[in-house]
Amino acid sequence: MEEEQPSHDFGAGALERKHAAMLERLANRHHSRVSAKPDSNSSESTQSFLSRFSQSKLSIEAQLSRIREQEDPNRKTDLDAISLEISALEKLVAEYAYSLPPYEVRNSLSAITHLRQALDDVSAAVAPKKKFSFKNKPSKKTTPAAADRKAEVVGGSENKINEGLGNLGFRDLSAAPGFRNRGKEKLVKEFERGELDVRNGEFTLSDLRDCEVRLKGFLRALFVDNVVDCKVYVGVVMGSVLIERAEGCVFLLASHQIRIHNAKNCDFYLRVRSRPIIEDCSGVRFAPYCLSYQGMEEDLAEANLGEETGNWANVDDFRWLRAVQSPNWSVLPEGDRIGMVDISYAGKAD
């Protein structure tokens, strides 16, 4: 049975600054690579991005203006929809970061920051938001000393979780379904395409040891935290994957964005639209995606992941800034790679 997770606030300002710095580094790196060889399509790509970005930005500003004028406290659904639109704009910047001039990346991220601030201002005015708090079921009284120890442990680990969840668009870890606190089990979940429109398009894998996880079909976002000696086979993730703390694991993932933090001695078989990002990792190896299930090719095509980009081997190590290859990751030798993994008949879903 899944254990209820605590709710919490996200450090939005720190998150936005870190994310902005990340995207600017990517843009600067790409700009230096291509400056010697001008690309005739670069200008067209930039103009296409600016047009899409401007239209979306104007639409969001118009919606916020209408809500601000009406000040209807029952507009939470509209505010949530606007928040998703802003997240989509941020994703658009990430997708174009490699082809945009650095100053366009900075300007776009600055505009997103102002949109989020405007959304927060409107939310506070027309639909004040209750602060997240830890929710506990009635239980035995806890001594002050025990409570202090628990707060220290929870706060230390969840600060990093909050940061990653903000990038993925999770509002609250406890609100996302998932597999938590399991050991030596086979965990199966199948997602239908219609589920992308509801909350369970997001999924969490947390505190797993020696488990085999099979997630088949469409997910919107996947968050992985503290998994050890696990095999994780995942179908199509329409948005992002964040992995926080993994050791001795094998991951098969197809996603638009993948970020890995604090992983040790893990193998990643990826199909990814953008370059994978690692931080504070060691002994991680990468290979092309090798998952199969009935209907997977159609799922990949619909998610715009049908084409193999080769980005599984283009890893950015944010803790290694030198020009030479990072020692923290490597390409998995062909002789050490697993074969095709077929999860068409994954068994009964949990």
C-alpha positions in Angstrom: 0.0 0.0 0.0 1.3 3.4 -0.9 2.5 5.6 1.9 1.2 9.1 2.1 3.9 11.6 1.3 4.1 15.1 2.9 3.1 18.2 1.0 5.6 21.0 0.7 6.4 24.4 -0.8 8.9 24.8 -3.7 11.6 27.4 -3.8 10.3 28.9 -7.0 12.8 31.8 -7.2 15.9 29.5 -6.7 14.5 27.0 -9.1 13.9 29.5 -11.9 17.4 31.0 -11.5 19.0 27.6 -11.7 16.9 26.5 -14.7 17.7 29.8 -16.4 21.4 29.3 -15.8 21.2 25.8 -17.1 19.5 26.8 -20.4 21.8 29.7 -20.9 24.8 27.4 -20.5 23.4 25.1 -23.1 22.7 28.0 -25.5 26.2 29.4 -25.0 27.8 26.0 -25.6 25.9 25.4 -28.7 26.5 29.0 -30.0 30.3 28.5 -29.6 30.1 25.2 -31.5 28.3 26.5 -34.5 29.7 30.0 -34.7 32.5 28.9 -37.1 29.9 27.2 -39.4 26.9 29.4 -39.9 23.7 27.5 -40.4 21.3 28.8 -43.0 18.4 27.4 -41.1 19.3 29.1 -37.8 17.6 32.4 -38.6 14.4 30.6 -39.7 14.4 28.5 -36.5 14.8 31.6 -34.4 12.0 33.4 -36.1 9.7 30.4 -35.8 10.4 30.2 -32.1 9.9 34.0 -31.5 6.6 33.9 -33.3 5.3 31.0 -31.3 6.6 32.4 -28.0 5.2 35.8 -28.6 1.7 34.5 -29.5 1.6 32.3 -26.4 2.9 35.1 -24.1 0.3 37.5 -25.4 -2.5 34.9 -24.9 -1.4 34.3 -21.3 -1.2 38.0 -20.5 -4.7 38.6 -21.9 -6.1 35.7 -19.8 -4.4 37.1 -16.6 -5.8 40.5 -17.4 -9.4 39.2 -17.7 -9.1 37.3 -14.5 -7.6 40.2 -12.6 -10.5 42.4 -13.7 -13.2 39.9 -12.6 -11.6 38.8 -9.3 -13.7 35.7 -9.1 -12.5 33.4 -6.3 -13.8 30.4 -8.3 -11.1 30.7 -11.0 -8.7 28.1 -9.7 -9.2 25.9 -12.7 -8.4 28.8 -15.0 -5.3 29.7 -13.0 -4.1 26.0 -13.1 -4.6 26.0 -16.9 -2.5 29.2 -17.2 0.2 27.7 -15.1 0.4 24.7 -17.5 0.6 27.1 -20.5 3.6 28.9 -18.8 5.2 25.5 -18.2 4.7 24.7 -21.9 6.5 28.0 -22.8 9.4 26.9 -20.6 9.5 23.6 -22.4 9.5 25.4 -25.8 12.6 27.4 -24.7 14.3 24.2 -23.7 13.6 22.6 -27.0 15.0 25.5 -29.0 17.8 26.3 -26.6 20.5 24.8 -28.8 19.5 26.8 -31.9 18.7 30.2 -30.2 21.2 33.0 -29.6 22.1 33.2 -25.9 20.4 36.7 -25.5 17.1 35.3 -26.9 17.3 32.5 -24.3 17.8 35.1 -21.6 15.0 37.3 -22.8 12.6 34.4 -23.1 13.4 33.1 -19.6 13.0 36.6 -18.2 9.6 36.9 -19.8 8.6 33.5 -18.3 9.7 34.7 -14.9 7.5 37.8 -15.2 4.6 35.7 -16.3 4.9 33.4 -13.3 5.1 36.5 -11.0 2.0 37.9 -12.7 0.2 34.6 -12.2 1.3 34.5 -8.5 0.0 38.1 -8.1 -3.4 37.3 -9.7 -3.7 34.1 -7.7 -3.1 35.9 -4.4 -5.7 38.5 -5.4 -8.5 36.4 -6.6 -7.9 32.9 -5.2 -5.5 33.0 -2.2 -3.6 29.7 -2.0 -3.2 27.8 1.3 0.4 27.1 2.1 1.4 23.4 1.9 1.8 21.8 5.3 2.7 18.3 6.5 -0.5 16.3 6.8 -0.4 13.4 9.2 -3.1 10.9 10.2 -4.0 10.8 13.9 -1.3 8.8 15.6 0.7 8.5 18.8 2.2 11.6 20.3 5.7 12.4 19.1 8.3 13.7 21.5 9.9 17.0 20.6 13.3 15.4 20.0 11.8 12.8 17.7 10.0 15.5 15.8 13.2 17.5 15.3 15.0 14.4 14.0 12.2 13.7 11.5 12.1 17.3 10.3 15.8 17.2 9.7 15.7 14.0 7.7 12.6 15.1 5.6 13.9 18.6 5.0 17.3 17.4 3.9 16.1 15.0 1.3 13.0 16.8 0.1 14.8 20.1 -0.8 16.4 18.4 -3.8 13.1 16.6 -4.6 11.3 19.9 -4.6 13.7 21.4 -7.0 13.4 18.5 -9.5 9.6 18.4 -9.2 9.4 22.1 -10.1 11.2 21.4 -13.3 8.8 18.6 -14.1 5.7 20.5 -13.2 4.7 18.4 -10.2 2.7 20.6 -7.8 2.9 18.2 -4.8 4.7 14.9 -4.5 1.9 13.4 -2.4 -0.6 14.2 -5.2 1.2 12.1 -7.8 0.4 8.4 -7.9 3.3 5.9 -7.9 5.1 3.0 -6.3 6.7 3.8 -3.0 8.5 1.8 -0.3 8.7 -1.5 -2.0 11.3 -4.3 -2.0 11.9 -7.4 -4.1 8.6 -6.9 -6.1 7.5 -6.8 -9.7 5.6 -3.5 -10.1 3.4 -3.1 -13.2 1.3 -0.1 -14.4 -0.2 0.5 -17.8 -1.2 4.0 -18.9 -3.8 4.8 -21.5 -3.5 7.9 -23.7 -6.6 9.5 -22.2 -4.8 9.6 -18.8 -2.6 12.4 -20.1 -5.4 14.8 -19.4 -5.7 14.0 -15.8 -3.4 13.9 -12.7 -2.2 10.3 -13.1 -0.3 11.2 -16.2 2.4 11.9 -13.6 4.1 9.0 -11.8 6.6 8.6 -9.0 9.0 5.8 -8.1 10.4 6.3 -4.6 12.3 4.2 -2.1 12.5 1.0 -4.1 15.0 -1.8 -3.6 15.6 -4.8 -5.8 12.4 -4.3 -7.8 11.5 -4.7 -11.5 9.2 -1.8 -12.7 7.3 -1.9 -15.9 5.4 1.2 -17.0 3.7 0.7 -20.3 2.0 3.3 -22.5 1.9 7.1 -22.1 3.1 9.2 -19.1 3.2 12.9 -18.8 6.2 13.1 -16.4 8.2 10.6 -14.3 10.0 11.3 -11.0 12.4 8.7 -9.6 13.9 9.0 -6.1 16.1 6.7 -4.1 16.0 3.4 -6.1 18.7 0.7 -5.6 19.4 -2.4 -7.6 16.2 -2.0 -9.7 15.3 -2.6 -13.3 13.0 0.2 -14.6 11.3 -0.3 -18.0 9.3 2.8 -19.1 7.3 3.4 -22.3 6.7 6.9 -23.6 7.1 10.0 -21.4 5.6 13.0 -23.1 7.4 15.5 -20.9 10.4 15.1 -18.6 12.1 12.4 -16.5 13.9 13.4 -13.3 16.0 10.8 -11.5 17.3 11.7 -8.0 19.4 9.1 -6.2 19.9 5.8 -8.0 22.5 3.1 -7.5 23.1 -0.2 -9.3 20.0 0.2 -11.6 19.1 -0.3 -15.2 16.8 2.2 -16.8 15.0 2.0 -20.2 13.5 5.4 -20.9 11.9 7.3 -23.8 11.3 11.0 -23.1 11.7 14.5 -24.4 14.0 15.6 -21.5 15.9 13.5 -19.0 17.8 14.8 -16.0 19.8 12.6 -13.6 21.2 13.6 -10.3 23.3 11.6 -7.8 23.3 8.3 -9.7 26.0 5.7 -9.2 26.9 2.6 -11.3 23.7 2.7 -13.4 23.0 1.9 -17.0 20.7 4.1 -19.1 19.1 2.9 -22.4 17.6 6.1 -23.8 15.5 7.5 -26.6 15.5 11.3 -25.9 14.8 14.5 -27.9 17.3 16.7 -26.0 20.7 15.9 -24.5 20.5 14.0 -21.2 21.8 16.0 -18.3 23.7 14.4 -15.4 24.9 16.1 -12.1 26.9 14.6 -9.2 27.0 11.2 -11.0 29.7 8.5 -11.3 30.0 5.3 -13.2 26.9 5.9 -15.3 26.8 4.4 -18.8 24.5 5.1 -21.8 23.1 3.1 -24.7 20.2 3.3 -27.2 16.7 2.5 -26.1 15.8 -1.2 -26.4 12.3 -1.6 -25.1 9.4 -3.2 -27.0 5.7 -3.7 -26.5 2.7 -4.0 -28.7 1.8 -0.6 -30.1 5.0 1.0 -29.0 6.1 2.4 -32.4 2.7 4.2 -32.7 3.2 5.6 -29.2 6.7 6.8 -30.0 5.5 8.4 -33.2 2.6 10.2 -31.6 5.0 11.6 -28.9 7.4 12.8 -31.5 10.0 10.3 -30.4 9.8 8.0 -33.4 13.2 9.1 -34.7 16.4 8.0 -33.1 18.3 11.3 -32.5 21.5 9.7 -31.1 21.2 12.0 -28.1 21.6 9.0 -25.8 25.3 9.4 -26.4 25.4 13.3 -26.2 25.4 13.6 -22.4 26.0 17.0 -20.6 27.7 16.7 -17.2 27.0 19.9 -15.3 29.8 19.1 -12.8 32.4 18.7 -15.5 33.2 21.9 -17.3 36.5 21.0 -19.0 36.8 20.4 -22.7 37.8 16.8 -22.4 35.4 13.9 -21.9 33.8 13.7 -18.4 35.1 10.6 -16.4 31.6 10.3 -14.8 29.8 8.8 -17.8 30.6 6.5 -20.8 29.0 4.8 -23.7 28.0 1.3 -22.7 30.1 -1.2 -24.8 28.0 -3.2 -27.2 29.1 -6.5 -25.7 27.8 -5.4 -22.3 24.4 -4.3 -23.5 21.2 -6.1 -22.7 19.0 -7.4 -25.6 15.6 -6.1 -26.6 13.2 -6.1 -23.6 9.6 -6.9 -24.5 7.0 -5.9 -22.0 3.9 -6.6 -24.2 2.8 -9.1 -21.6 3.9 -7.4 -18.5 1.5 -9.2 -16.2 -1.3 -7.8 -14.0 -1.0 -4.1 -13.3 -0.9 -2.9 -9.7 
